[in-house]
Amino acid sequence: MLASQPDMPCPCGDGRPYADCCQPLHQGRPAAGAGRLMRSRYSAYVLGLIDYLVQTTLPAQQALLDRQAMEQWSRESEWLGLEVTEDAPDGDTASRARVSFVARWADPDGTRHSHLERSEFCQLDGSWYFIDPNHPLSVGRNDPCPCGSGRKFKQCCRY
């Protein structure tokens, strides 16, 4: 679809061509920030790039994801747009951020939906990761963070 037409506008809605926006991230370039990662993840749903969605989820949660459901939702939905309403640091460290957004889509029967979410992200070794709220981590605030950073959970990927 858009991957074969890089001059088309990027699905994330920021107005740039796909080739200059989300495509480099889909091809392996790290996102410059949590908001950029959020936009690239929306574009990945539009384009059916499930591997990218898994790879950009917090490593400790990746095995918990339902790839089949993600693929089905991606394939069967008509993606109607993304609006990022907040992209801000979370707390006192540059390694955590939150992004609020509204994603819009329609089901195969034409039913339209909008989903408002405030997502949490953390940065590990120069790469940003989405912390999936559907798969809570069972870890105490003083336990080592499951991301493998070596820091306590409360100082790292807590959400």
DAZIJO-V972435 format. One record per residue. N is the residue number from 1. SS is DSSP state (H for helix, E for strand, L for the rest). PHI is phi in degrees with one decimal (999 if undefined). Layout:
# DAZIJO-V972435
<<N/SS/PHI> <N/SS/PHI>>
This chain:
# DAZIJO-V972435
<<1/L/999> <2/H/-68.2> <3/H/-61.2> <4/H/-91.4> <5/L/-128.7> <6/L/-64.1> <7/L/-80.9> <8/L/-70.2> <9/E/-59.3> <10/L/-67.6> <11/L/-60.3> <12/L/-70.1> <13/L/86.5> <14/L/-85.5> <15/L/94.5> <16/L/-89.5> <17/E/-64.6> <18/H/-51.9> <19/H/-62.4> <20/H/-102.9> <21/L/-119.2> <22/L/-87.3> <23/H/-56.7> <24/H/-58.9> <25/H/-70.0> <26/H/-63.4> <27/L/-93.8> <28/L/119.8> <29/L/-70.7> <30/L/-66.8> <31/L/-69.9> <32/L/-72.8> <33/L/-168.1> <34/H/-64.1> <35/H/-63.4> <36/H/-65.3> <37/H/-63.5> <38/H/-58.9> <39/H/-61.2> <40/H/-67.9> <41/H/-70.3> <42/H/-60.1> <43/H/-59.2> <44/H/-64.8> <45/H/-63.6> <46/H/-59.6> <47/H/-92.8> <48/L/74.3> <49/L/-91.9> <50/H/-66.0> <51/H/-57.4> <52/H/-63.0> <53/H/-61.3> <54/H/-66.8> <55/H/-63.6> <56/L/-99.3> <57/E/-93.2> <58/L/-45.0> <59/H/-50.2> <60/H/-67.3> <61/H/-106.7> <62/H/-57.0> <63/H/-69.4> <64/H/-86.2> <65/L/-73.2> <66/L/-95.2> <67/H/-58.3> <68/H/-62.9> <69/H/-66.1> <70/H/-62.5> <71/H/-64.3> <72/H/-62.6> <73/H/-62.0> <74/H/-60.0> <75/H/-71.6> <76/H/-88.9> <77/L/-91.9> <78/E/-98.3> <79/E/-83.2> <80/E/-108.5> <81/E/144.3> <82/E/-131.8> <83/E/-128.5> <84/E/-90.2> <85/E/-105.5> <86/E/-154.6> <87/E/-144.7> <88/E/-141.7> <89/E/-59.7> <90/L/-116.6> <91/L/87.5> <92/L/-98.8> <93/L/-130.4> <94/L/-78.6> <95/L/-93.2> <96/E/-130.1> <97/E/-153.6> <98/E/-130.7> <99/E/-133.8> <100/E/-102.8> <101/E/-154.7> <102/E/-123.5> <103/E/-107.5> <104/E/-122.1> <105/E/-156.3> <106/E/-124.6> <107/L/-75.2> <108/L/-56.3> <109/L/-82.8> <110/L/94.1> <111/L/-65.3> <112/E/-93.6> <113/E/-134.5> <114/E/-135.7> <115/E/-124.0> <116/E/-97.4> <117/E/-143.1> <118/E/-115.8> <119/E/-94.0> <120/E/-107.2> <121/E/-137.0> <122/E/-137.1> <123/E/-109.0> <124/E/-129.6> <125/L/49.5> <126/L/84.5> <127/E/-117.4> <128/E/-89.3> <129/E/-133.1> <130/E/-80.4> <131/E/-98.4> <132/L/-77.9> <133/L/-70.6> <134/L/-78.2> <135/L/-131.1> <136/L/-58.3> <137/L/-88.5> <138/L/-92.5> <139/L/-147.9> <140/L/-77.6> <141/L/-61.1> <142/L/-98.1> <143/L/-75.9> <144/E/-60.9> <145/L/-67.3> <146/L/-68.4> <147/L/-75.2> <148/L/91.6> <149/L/-71.6> <150/L/90.7> <151/L/-92.7> <152/E/-69.5> <153/H/-54.0> <154/H/-65.2> <155/H/-103.5> <156/L/-131.9> <157/L/-98.2> <158/L/-59.3> <159/L/-146.4>>
